[in-house]
Amino acid sequence: MEISESQLLQGKKLTPSAITQYLNQYVIGQDEAKKTLSVAVYAHYRKLGRQRQLDVEVVKSNILLVGPTGTGKTLLCETLSRVARVPFVTANATSLAQSKYVNEEIEALLLRLLEKADGDITRAQHGIVFIDEIDKLKASGNEQQGTSGERVQHALLKIMEGASVRLGEKTFDTTNVLFICAGAFVGLENITAKNQAFGFISVGTGEDEHILNRLNTRVKPTDLFVFGLIPEFAGRLPVIANLQNLSKDQLTKIMVEPRNSIYNQFREMLRDEGVELEIEHEVFRQIAEMAFEYKVGARSLRGIFEEMLMPVLYQVPDRPEVRKVVIKSLYEEASLIVAA
């Protein structure tokens, strides 16, 4: 079942399952991460919508996405931003770490959020901030020129928890801003494997064992401490979602199934030239196999795909008689079919 953005913009439609259905139209796999993000955004909306009706204050839960490069962390959040009725901005932790003036960079980030809200301070204070490559801020004894990762973690603490920041003549309260952080965290899986803390618990049914296994595989705050995040910073990210490496089958689907898939994008491009593009399934399988060997997830798919189509895109604009392009193999030239 497909659900449109306009449907999600109706409050009654904004349920976790509806958000997940929308994400499914653009992001392949990562079902658990989708559910985690959907529930967090749903809770964020509900908190803001019923803030004055609740007798108990609902505290926000910032999110940490952990997964290898090219598994869809950024894409998930970019797609999520399209259904969020609140302002959404992204930042790169590496850029923050390279700046000598990290507090000014953070203020600039909040200013961008305010700009996305068209200057409406109330809307901006209910926005979402996505910070990528957060694992690059791990504490290190080799501090180089600029701001170290540990210092950036300390600088982010206050705004992630909730603080008043002076932005010109306005005061920006970050208490209700939802922060989603993400990183590859290379090597964290080895730390997690050594710290399975619940192995001594006796379980009965198969369902109980399933729950225990899920708790064991979950990234724990202590794992993040060992990796290099300071305890205070890790504590500001209570919700942690793991993203898995993409299989060859998933890489194949990524090129074909999403609404804005690579295949659909280039079909539309050639359609503007009056040309139909037909690529057989075997070609996508071959591209997926090559991308899988590169070990950077979906990041390499577009490069291989564009390299394959480059000769076609070079020729077609100068050949108005061509009406169809058929590609049967990644390793064979495309067939250009002219009008009868």
C-alpha positions in Angstrom: 0.0 0.0 0.0 1.4 3.4 -1.0 0.8 6.5 1.1 1.3 10.0 -0.3 3.0 12.9 1.4 -0.3 14.8 1.4 -2.0 12.0 3.3 0.8 12.0 5.9 0.4 15.8 6.3 -3.1 15.1 7.8 -2.6 14.5 11.5 -4.9 11.5 11.7 -2.7 9.7 9.1 0.6 10.4 10.9 1.0 7.0 12.7 4.3 5.1 12.9 3.1 2.5 10.4 2.0 5.2 7.9 5.5 6.9 8.2 7.1 3.5 7.6 5.0 2.9 4.6 6.1 6.2 3.1 9.8 5.4 3.8 9.3 2.0 2.2 8.6 3.8 -1.1 12.0 5.4 -1.2 14.3 3.3 1.0 15.0 -0.4 0.5 15.5 -2.6 3.6 16.5 -1.4 7.1 13.1 -2.3 8.5 14.1 -2.0 12.1 15.7 1.5 11.6 12.6 2.6 9.8 10.4 1.6 12.7 12.6 3.3 15.2 12.6 6.5 13.3 8.9 6.4 12.6 8.1 5.9 16.3 10.5 8.7 17.3 9.0 11.2 14.9 5.5 10.1 15.8 6.2 10.7 19.4 7.8 14.0 18.6 4.6 15.1 16.8 2.4 13.9 19.5 4.4 15.7 22.1 4.2 19.0 20.3 0.5 18.5 19.4 -0.6 17.7 22.9 2.0 19.7 24.9 -0.6 21.7 26.8 -2.9 18.8 27.4 -0.4 16.5 29.2 -0.1 16.4 32.9 3.3 14.7 32.7 6.1 16.2 30.7 7.2 14.0 27.8 11.0 14.2 27.4 12.3 14.0 23.8 14.5 11.0 22.8 17.3 11.9 20.4 18.3 9.1 18.0 21.6 7.5 17.0 21.8 5.6 13.7 24.7 3.2 13.5 25.6 1.4 10.3 28.2 0.9 7.5 28.7 3.5 4.8 26.1 3.4 2.0 23.4 1.7 4.0 20.9 4.5 3.8 21.3 6.6 7.0 21.3 9.9 5.2 18.6 8.8 2.7 16.3 7.8 5.6 16.5 11.2 7.2 16.2 13.1 4.0 13.1 11.1 3.1 11.8 11.6 6.6 12.2 15.4 6.2 9.7 15.4 3.4 6.9 14.2 5.6 7.9 16.3 8.6 5.8 19.4 9.2 8.7 20.9 11.1 11.9 22.5 9.8 14.8 20.0 9.0 18.5 20.7 8.6 21.6 18.6 8.2 25.1 19.1 9.5 28.4 17.2 9.2 30.3 16.4 12.4 33.6 16.3 10.5 33.1 19.9 9.5 32.4 20.8 13.1 35.5 19.1 14.3 37.7 21.0 11.7 36.4 24.3 12.8 38.3 26.4 15.4 35.0 28.2 16.3 32.6 25.3 17.0 30.2 27.4 19.0 29.7 29.7 16.1 29.2 26.8 13.8 26.5 25.5 16.1 24.8 28.9 16.2 24.9 28.9 12.3 23.2 25.5 12.3 20.4 26.9 14.5 20.1 29.9 12.2 19.6 27.6 9.3 16.8 25.9 11.2 15.3 29.3 11.8 15.6 30.1 8.1 13.9 26.8 7.2 11.0 28.0 9.5 10.8 31.3 7.5 11.8 33.1 10.7 9.1 31.6 12.8 11.0 31.0 16.1 8.3 28.7 17.5 8.4 26.4 14.5 12.2 26.4 14.4 12.3 25.3 18.1 10.2 22.2 17.1 12.5 21.2 14.3 14.7 18.3 13.5 18.5 18.4 13.2 20.5 15.5 11.5 24.2 15.3 12.2 26.1 12.8 10.1 29.5 11.2 10.7 29.2 11.6 14.4 31.6 8.7 14.9 34.4 11.0 13.7 34.1 12.9 17.0 35.5 10.0 19.0 37.9 11.1 21.7 41.5 10.9 20.7 44.8 11.6 22.4 46.2 13.0 19.2 44.5 16.4 19.1 45.4 18.3 15.9 45.0 21.8 14.9 41.4 23.0 15.2 38.7 21.6 17.5 39.1 18.0 18.7 36.2 15.6 18.5 35.8 15.5 22.3 35.5 19.3 22.5 32.8 19.2 19.8 30.9 16.5 21.8 31.0 18.9 24.8 29.8 21.8 22.7 26.9 19.8 21.4 25.8 18.6 24.8 23.8 21.6 25.9 21.8 22.1 22.7 21.0 18.4 22.5 19.7 18.4 26.0 18.0 21.7 25.8 19.5 25.2 26.1 18.8 28.8 25.3 21.0 30.2 22.6 21.2 33.8 21.6 20.7 34.3 17.9 20.9 38.0 17.2 17.9 39.6 18.9 16.1 36.3 19.4 16.6 33.5 22.0 16.5 30.0 20.6 15.4 27.2 23.0 16.5 23.8 21.8 14.5 21.8 24.4 12.1 20.5 21.8 14.5 20.2 18.8 14.9 16.5 17.9 18.5 15.5 17.1 19.2 12.5 14.9 22.9 11.6 14.8 24.5 9.0 12.5 27.8 7.3 11.8 29.5 4.2 10.5 31.2 3.4 13.8 33.8 1.1 12.2 34.9 -1.4 14.8 31.9 -0.9 17.1 30.6 -4.4 16.3 33.7 -6.0 17.8 33.1 -4.0 21.0 29.5 -5.0 21.1 30.3 -8.7 20.6 32.5 -8.6 23.7 29.9 -6.9 25.9 26.9 -9.1 25.6 25.7 -8.5 29.1 22.6 -10.6 29.4 24.0 -14.1 28.6 23.5 -15.3 32.1 19.7 -14.8 32.2 17.7 -18.0 31.8 14.8 -17.8 29.3 11.9 -20.1 28.6 9.9 -19.6 25.4 11.3 -19.0 22.0 9.8 -15.5 22.1 11.7 -14.8 25.3 14.9 -15.9 23.7 14.2 -13.6 20.7 13.8 -10.6 23.0 17.0 -11.5 24.8 18.9 -11.8 21.6 17.6 -8.4 20.5 18.8 -6.9 23.7 22.2 -8.5 23.4 22.8 -7.3 19.9 21.7 -3.7 20.8 24.4 -1.2 21.0 24.8 -0.2 24.6 26.0 3.2 26.1 29.0 1.4 27.5 29.9 0.2 23.9 29.9 3.8 22.8 32.1 4.8 25.8 34.7 2.3 24.7 34.5 3.4 21.1 35.3 7.0 22.1 32.1 8.9 22.8 32.1 10.7 26.2 29.4 9.3 28.6 27.5 12.6 28.7 27.2 12.7 24.9 26.2 9.1 24.5 23.6 9.7 27.2 21.9 12.3 25.0 21.2 9.6 22.4 19.0 7.1 24.2 17.4 5.6 21.1 19.9 3.6 19.0 19.0 2.0 15.6 21.3 -0.4 13.8 21.5 -0.4 10.0 22.7 -3.6 8.2 24.9 -4.1 5.2 22.9 -4.3 2.0 22.7 -7.6 0.2 23.1 -8.0 -3.6 19.4 -8.5 -3.9 18.7 -5.2 -2.0 21.2 -3.4 -4.1 19.4 -4.6 -7.2 16.0 -3.4 -5.8 17.5 0.0 -5.0 18.1 0.7 -8.7 14.5 -0.2 -9.7 11.9 -0.1 -7.0 12.0 3.3 -5.2 9.9 6.1 -6.7 13.0 8.1 -7.4 15.2 5.1 -8.4 18.2 5.5 -10.6 16.4 3.7 -13.4 13.3 5.9 -13.2 15.5 9.0 -13.2 17.3 8.1 -16.4 14.1 6.8 -18.1 12.6 10.2 -17.4 15.7 11.9 -18.8 15.6 10.0 -22.1 11.8 10.2 -22.3 12.3 14.0 -22.6 14.4 13.2 -25.7 11.5 11.0 -27.1 13.5 7.8 -26.3 12.4 4.8 -24.3 15.0 3.2 -22.1 14.7 -0.6 -21.4 17.3 -2.3 -19.2 16.9 -6.0 -18.6 17.0 -7.4 -15.0 20.3 -9.2 -15.6 22.0 -5.8 -16.0 20.9 -4.7 -12.5 22.1 -7.9 -11.1 25.5 -7.4 -12.7 25.8 -3.9 -11.4 24.8 -5.0 -7.9 27.5 -7.7 -7.9 30.1 -5.1 -8.9 28.9 -2.6 -6.3 28.8 -5.4 -3.6 32.5 -6.0 -4.2 33.3 -2.3 -3.7 32.0 -2.6 -0.1 30.6 0.9 0.1 27.0 -0.1 0.0 24.7 1.8 -2.4 27.1 4.7 -2.9 28.8 3.1 -5.9 25.6 2.2 -7.8 25.1 5.5 -9.5 28.7 5.7 -10.6 28.5 2.3 -12.3 25.1 3.0 -13.7 26.1 6.3 -15.2 29.3 4.8 -16.7 27.2 2.2 -18.4 24.8 4.9 -19.9 27.5 7.4 -20.8 27.9 6.3 -24.4 24.1 6.3 -24.8 23.7 9.8 -23.3 26.5 11.1 -25.5 24.9 9.8 -28.8 21.1 10.1 -28.3 20.8 14.0 -28.3 22.5 14.0 -31.8 20.4 11.2 -33.2 16.7 12.2 -33.4 15.9 9.0 -35.3 16.6 6.8 -32.2 13.4 5.9 -30.5 14.5 3.1 -28.0 17.6 2.0 -26.1 17.9 -1.6 -25.0 20.6 -2.8 -22.6 20.9 -6.5 -22.1 24.3 -6.8 -20.4 26.6 -4.5 -18.5 29.4 -5.9 -20.6 27.8 -5.3 -24.0 27.0 -2.2 -26.0 23.5 -0.9 -25.8 21.2 -1.4 -28.8 19.9 1.8 -30.3 16.6 1.2 -32.1 15.6 3.8 -34.8 12.2 4.7 -36.0 10.8 2.5 -38.7 
